[in-house]
Amino acid sequence: TSDLVKEIKSSTYVEDELRDFYNNFDATFLHLFPNFIEQFNALLSREEQIVIKKGRLLNSELRIFALIRLGITDSVKIAEFLRFSVSTVYNYRVKFRNAALNGRDNFEEEVMKIGQI
C-alpha cells in the first residue's frame, strides 16, 4: 500500500493522469465540434493561425477557446481547469483577440458560434 501511495503522490503519476484527461477532453470536444480548429483559424489573420503538431488534437491555446466555446468564459475557472496562471489565460485571450480578422470586440462571440447550424 505504501508503494501505491507513493505512486499516486508522484509528479509523473499526476502528469500522466493530466495528459490522459486532456487527451480525453480534446477527443470529446472535437467529436462535438469536428471543424473547430478550421473554423477557429478562419477567424484569425493568417500569421496567427494555429497548426497542430502531428499526433496532437488540441494545444493549450485551443483548449482555452474550446472552454470558451463550451460557455466557460471566466479566466479564473479556465486557469484552474488547465492548470495555468490567470495571466497566461488572459495573455492568450488578448493575443487572439488582437489577431481577429473581424476585429477584437466580437472575437469571443464568434468563437461561441463555432459549430452552430
VEXDREN-2710 file (C-alpha; in Angstrom, 1 decimal):
% VEXDREN-2710
k/r/px/py/pz
1/THR/0.0/0.0/0.0
2/SER/2.8/2.5/0.7
3/ASP/4.1/1.9/-2.9
4/LEU/0.7/2.8/-4.2
5/VAL/0.5/6.0/-2.1
6/LYS/4.0/6.9/-3.3
7/GLU/2.9/6.3/-6.9
8/ILE/-0.2/8.4/-6.6
9/LYS/1.7/11.3/-5.0
10/SER/4.4/11.2/-7.6
11/SER/4.5/14.0/-10.1
12/THR/4.8/11.6/-13.0
13/TYR/1.6/9.9/-12.0
14/VAL/-0.2/13.3/-11.9
15/GLU/1.3/14.3/-15.2
16/ASP/0.3/11.0/-16.8
17/GLU/-3.3/11.4/-15.5
18/LEU/-3.5/15.0/-16.7
19/ARG/-2.2/14.1/-20.1
20/ASP/-4.9/11.3/-20.3
21/PHE/-7.5/13.7/-19.1
22/TYR/-6.6/16.4/-21.7
23/ASN/-6.5/13.8/-24.5
24/ASN/-10.0/12.6/-23.5
25/PHE/-11.2/16.2/-23.3
26/ASP/-9.7/17.0/-26.7
27/ALA/-11.2/13.9/-28.3
28/THR/-14.6/14.5/-26.8
29/PHE/-14.6/18.2/-27.7
30/LEU/-13.5/17.5/-31.3
31/HIS/-16.2/14.9/-31.6
32/LEU/-18.8/17.5/-30.7
33/PHE/-17.1/20.2/-32.8
34/PRO/-15.2/18.4/-35.5
35/ASN/-14.4/21.5/-37.5
36/PHE/-13.4/23.6/-34.5
37/ILE/-9.8/24.1/-35.4
38/GLU/-10.5/25.1/-39.0
39/GLN/-13.4/27.4/-38.0
40/PHE/-11.2/29.0/-35.2
41/ASN/-8.4/29.6/-37.7
42/ALA/-10.8/31.2/-40.1
43/LEU/-11.4/33.9/-37.5
44/LEU/-7.7/34.8/-37.4
45/SER/-5.2/36.5/-39.6
46/ARG/-3.1/34.0/-41.5
47/GLU/0.1/34.7/-39.4
48/GLU/-1.7/33.8/-36.2
49/GLN/-3.5/30.6/-37.3
50/ILE/-2.7/27.5/-35.2
51/VAL/-1.1/24.5/-36.7
52/ILE/-1.4/21.4/-34.6
53/LYS/1.7/19.1/-34.2
54/LYS/1.3/15.6/-35.6
55/GLY/-0.3/13.3/-33.1
56/ARG/-1.9/16.0/-31.1
57/LEU/-5.6/17.0/-31.0
58/LEU/-5.7/20.5/-29.4
59/ASN/-2.9/22.6/-27.9
60/SER/-3.1/24.8/-24.8
61/GLU/-4.3/27.9/-26.8
62/LEU/-7.1/25.9/-28.5
63/ARG/-8.1/24.4/-25.2
64/ILE/-8.7/27.8/-23.7
65/PHE/-11.0/28.7/-26.6
66/ALA/-12.6/25.2/-26.5
67/LEU/-13.7/26.0/-23.0
68/ILE/-15.0/29.4/-24.1
69/ARG/-16.9/27.7/-26.9
70/LEU/-18.5/25.5/-24.1
71/GLY/-19.5/28.6/-22.3
72/ILE/-16.8/28.7/-19.7
73/THR/-15.6/32.3/-20.0
74/ASP/-14.2/33.1/-16.6
75/SER/-10.4/33.3/-16.8
76/VAL/-10.0/32.0/-13.3
77/LYS/-12.1/28.9/-14.0
78/ILE/-10.2/28.3/-17.2
79/ALA/-6.9/28.7/-15.5
80/GLU/-7.9/26.2/-12.7
81/PHE/-9.1/23.7/-15.3
82/LEU/-6.0/23.9/-17.4
83/ARG/-3.6/24.4/-14.5
84/PHE/-2.4/27.8/-15.9
85/SER/-1.9/31.1/-14.2
86/VAL/-4.7/33.6/-14.8
87/SER/-2.3/35.9/-16.5
88/THR/-1.4/33.1/-19.0
89/VAL/-5.1/32.7/-19.9
90/TYR/-5.5/36.5/-20.1
91/ASN/-2.5/36.8/-22.4
92/TYR/-3.7/34.1/-24.8
93/ARG/-7.1/35.7/-24.9
94/VAL/-5.7/39.1/-25.7
95/LYS/-3.3/37.7/-28.3
96/PHE/-6.0/36.0/-30.3
97/ARG/-8.5/38.9/-29.9
98/ASN/-5.8/41.2/-31.4
99/ALA/-5.3/38.7/-34.3
100/ALA/-9.0/38.5/-35.2
101/LEU/-9.9/39.3/-38.8
102/ASN/-13.2/40.9/-37.9
103/GLY/-12.0/43.0/-35.1
104/ARG/-11.2/42.2/-31.5
105/ASP/-14.5/43.3/-29.9
106/ASN/-16.6/40.4/-31.1
107/PHE/-14.0/37.7/-31.4
108/GLU/-15.1/35.5/-28.4
109/GLU/-18.7/35.8/-29.5
110/GLU/-17.7/34.5/-32.9
111/VAL/-15.8/31.6/-31.1
112/MET/-19.1/30.8/-29.2
113/LYS/-20.9/30.4/-32.6
114/ILE/-18.4/27.8/-34.0
115/GLY/-20.3/24.7/-34.9
116/GLN/-23.8/26.3/-34.9
117/ILE/-26.0/25.5/-37.8
END
